[in-house]
């Protein structure tokens, strides 16, 4: 079935809202414990320090409230669907980096920044309708859809923060599930087809890559991995060959090589 005819995955807006707040709370609790030495550590995100990464994480929520504080955009319908969002992110890296450095410099008290951002989010989001259009950096999106993208931002950067500062910030199960599923669906959108089955238990199974479609029994081409490894592959935090070498990914079948399709986000 062509991508345009596939039924879009549905996400429960209330559960997504709760997941975003839960993951943000996990991060805020960890950021409170960071020492000056930890805040000065480098990260795997270019020249960002841990302080800048911690400040950037607040933008996952402030991007929502900023959109709600603006008048609804003129288009009568979204300019970007949820599954199109991951591919739209690469061109914004330079501007986001500049905004992040400015945010970190202007807010030396990170906990106060987290409190301010969370307060605005909790004040504005519950009263806005799920279909409310927001102006985002990549075009108008439904509020309910944009909230799902926030789980990706929070989960991915939680992993970055854990790696950089030696932390063990937990992942809210619903946030991890939504992030995994959206990135899996983005792969199916990028490489539509039915010749490869990608399994990311316990959250997602998608078929992708042009070629013969299996209809019963064990698929001839199967890729299987865990959610965090999948997220790292999809966002360029790890490479396909390395994940295979470390036995983090199982791939069987002549078409089960996803190296040319990854990463999905820049």
N, C-alpha and C positions, 0 to 999 in steps of 0.2 A: 504494500500500500504506500503510495507516495507520501512524503512527510506532511504535505499540506492537508492530506485527508486523514491522518492519524488523529485519534481522539487524544486531546491533551490530558496529561495527568492532572488530577485534581488534588488540591491541598486544602486542608481545613484552615480557614483564616484564623480562627481562635487558637488553634494549636500552634500555628506558625507564630502568631504574636507572642504566645507564652514561651515558645522555644527561643525566640530572639532575646527576650528579656532574661530568660534563665541563663543562656550562654554569656550574655553581657555581664550578668551578676557574677558568674564564675571568673570571668576575666578581671573584673573590678576587684574582687577579693584578692586575687593573686598580685595585681599591680600594687596594691597597698603594701605588700611585703617586700617589694623590690628595694634593694639597697642602692646607694649612689653608684657603687661599683657595677652592679648588674645593669642599671639604667644606661651606663656608658658603654656596655658591650656592643660589639657589632652584631648584625643579623645577616641572614642570607638574602636580604632584599637590598642589593646594591650597597649604598653607603649609609643606609638608615641605621641608627642606634636603637637599642631596646626602648629608650625613651620615646623616640619618634614612632616606633611601631606601636607602642602603647597608646600614644596620642591618636595615631591613625585608626585604631580600633573603634574609637568613639564616633568616627565618621560613618560607621555602619548604621548607627541610629540617627545621627544628625542629618544624614542625607534624606531620611524619611521626613523628619520634622521640618526641614527647610522646604521640602516640596509642599508640605501641607500649609505652610505659612504663606506661600505664594498663591495667587489666583489659579484656579484650575486652567490647564493649558487649553488652547483653542481647538485642537483636533477633537472631533466628536468620538474618536475611537483611538485605542493605543497605537503608537507608532512602532512599538517593539513588543513582541510576545515574550513570555517567560523563557521559552526554550532558545530564543535567539539571543538572549542577554549575554551568556558566556562569551560568545564570539565577538561581542561588541566592545569588550573591555580593553583590548590591547592598545588602542590608539590614545588612551587617556593617561598612560603611565607618567609622562613627564609633568603634566598639570597636577596630578594627584600627589606626586612627590613634592612639588613646590608647596602645595596647600598643606601637606603633612608637616613639613619643616616649619612653616609659619605657625601652624597650630601648636606644635610642641614648644616653640620659642615663646609664644604668647601665653601659655598656660603652664607655669612651673609646678603648680599644685595639680597633679594628675587626678587625685581622688576628687577634688572639687570639680574638675572638668567632667569626670564620669558622673558625678551626682547631678550636675546641671543638665547634661545630655539625657540621662535617664528620666529626670523629672519632666523635661519637655516632651519626651516620647510618650510617657504615661499620661500626660495631660491632653495630648493632641490626637493620638492614634485611636483610642477607643471610640471617640465620637465621630470619626470619619468613616464613611461607607467603604465597603470592600471594593466597589467599582469606581471610587474616586480616582480620577487621573492625576498623576503627579508629573511635574517636570523634572526629569532626571538628566544626568550628564549625557545620556545616550538617546534621549527622546522620551515622549510621554509613555507612561506605563500605569497599569492598574495598581492601586495600592496593595491589593492582595498578592499580586505577582511580585511587586517590588519587595515586599516583606520576605518572600521566599529567597530572593537574591541576598538578603541580609544574612541568612543562615550560612550562605557560602562565604561571605566576607568574614563573618565571625569565626566559623570553624577553621577556615584556611589560615587566618592570622593567629588564631589560638595555637595552631600547630607551629607556626613560625615563632611565636613567643616562647612556647615550650622548648623548642630547639635552641633558641638563642640564649635564654636565661637559665636553662637547666631546671625548668618548672615541670609540674605535672598537673596542669589545669585540666579538669575533667571536661568531657563533651556531653552536653545535653543530648539525650538519645533522639529526641524529635528533631533537633537542629542538625545532628549528624545524618539522620535519615533523609531530611529534605535536601541537604547539600549533596549527598551521594546520588540521590535520584535525579536531581536537576542536571548534574554533570553527566550522568549516564544517558539521560534523554538528549543532552546536547551532542553526545557522540553519535547517537542514532540519527539526529538531525543532520550532522555533518557528513555522515557516510551511510545514507539510507540503503537498506537492503535486508536480507534475511539469511545470509550465508554464515554469519558468526554470531554466536550467542555469548554475551558478556554477563557474567554472574558476579554480583557483589553482595553476598549474603551478609546480613539478613534483610537487606533493604531494597535491592534492585536487580532486575534481569531485563536486558534489552537485546534486541536483534539488530544487527547493522551489517554494513559492507555488501556491496552488490555481488550477486552470484546466486548459485542454486539455493533455494529455500528448503529447509527440511520441514516436514510436516508431522513426523512421528518418530518416536524412539530417541536415542541419543544423538544430538547434533554432531556433524562431522568436524566442526570447528568451534572450540569452546575456549573462552578466556575466563579465568576466575581469580579473584583477589579479594582482599579485605577493604573495608571502607576507607581507612586512612591512606593505604597505599594507592587506592584508586584516586583519591582526592589529590595526592601528591603527583601522580602521573598526569592528571587532567590539568593541573595548574603549573606544571613544569618544575615542581620541587624535586622530582627525581626522574631519571630517564628509564625508558622501557628496558634497555639492555641491562642496566644495573638492577632493576627490580627482578628481572628474570634470573640474573646471576645469584642474587640473594634469596632466590626461591620465595619471593613475595608475590609472584604472579605465576599461575599455571596457564600454559597456552598449548593447546593441541589442535592439530589440523594445519594444512598448508596455507590457509587464509587467516590464521589466528595470530598475525603479527600486526599490532596496532601502532608500531613506531612512527609510521608516516602520518598518522592522524593525531598525534599528541605533540604538545599539549593543546588543550581546547581553549585555554585562557592565557593571555599574554601577561 
